[in-house]
């Protein structure tokens, strides 16, 4: 029984961490049709925020404004200089953001070196669930992810800004003719997606080894989740993260971590081949 409870907790953690990581990519692709190949590097930049806070002798909470300023400033510059010229040009945006990912990765190597960094969790200890103990910080992140996804879904469906975003996605020309500033709205959506990626890196940093190359794994797993669930919807993100995270956790528990990654790769290929729109293709 304890083994089953521990497996379920690990699977829930994997699903929540993957949903958190993929959220920014789902937002940018779903609203702007920009395939942001630098998504993983924005996750990486967020993960370095607590490293900077520690180097500067600041309290742990200072990592939050550091993350927001660092990631937000870079995302704003990228949108102004590159991305806003590539809306509705998916292949061009893929190439441009891929080049950007290389620049960000090399910049992080120059700034921090190639070595792995460990970040202390702000919440220590273990929470007892019956006879099973589980890290308190991971449980707190799972609760935060669930609350955040629910809040974002309600905001997108019921707020005036969410209505304008849906209008822009459905018919950009008509939305602009109706007086919606689509250029400004697109810029805000892109920066918000990058900030979500940075905050994901910040929250997951205590559970990972922080390094300049960590973004590639984040991008690949996020992309797999969106392929399986459906590109561009929160519902699809939830389904995809559940399938990918649950499958990887199960195969890793029964076999090895390599088997888990292989199973996820095979599943993603099958979905690209047989069901390219994913499990939830609607908006």
Secondary structure, 3 states (H helix, E strand, C coil): CHHHHHHHHHHHHHHHHHHHHHHHHHHHHHHHCCCCCCHHHHHHHHHCHHHHHHHCCCCCCHHHHHHHHHHHHHHHHHHHHCHHHCCCCHHHHHHHHHHHHHHHHHHHHHHHCCCCECCCCCCCCEEEECCEEEEHHHHHHHHHHHHHHHHHHHHHHHCHHHHHHHHHHHCHHHHHHCCCCHHHHHHHHHHHHHHHHHHHHHHHHHHCCECHHHHHHHHHHHHHHHHHHCCCCHHHHHHHHHHHHHHHHHHHHHCCHHHHHHHHHHHHHHHHHHCCCCCCCCC
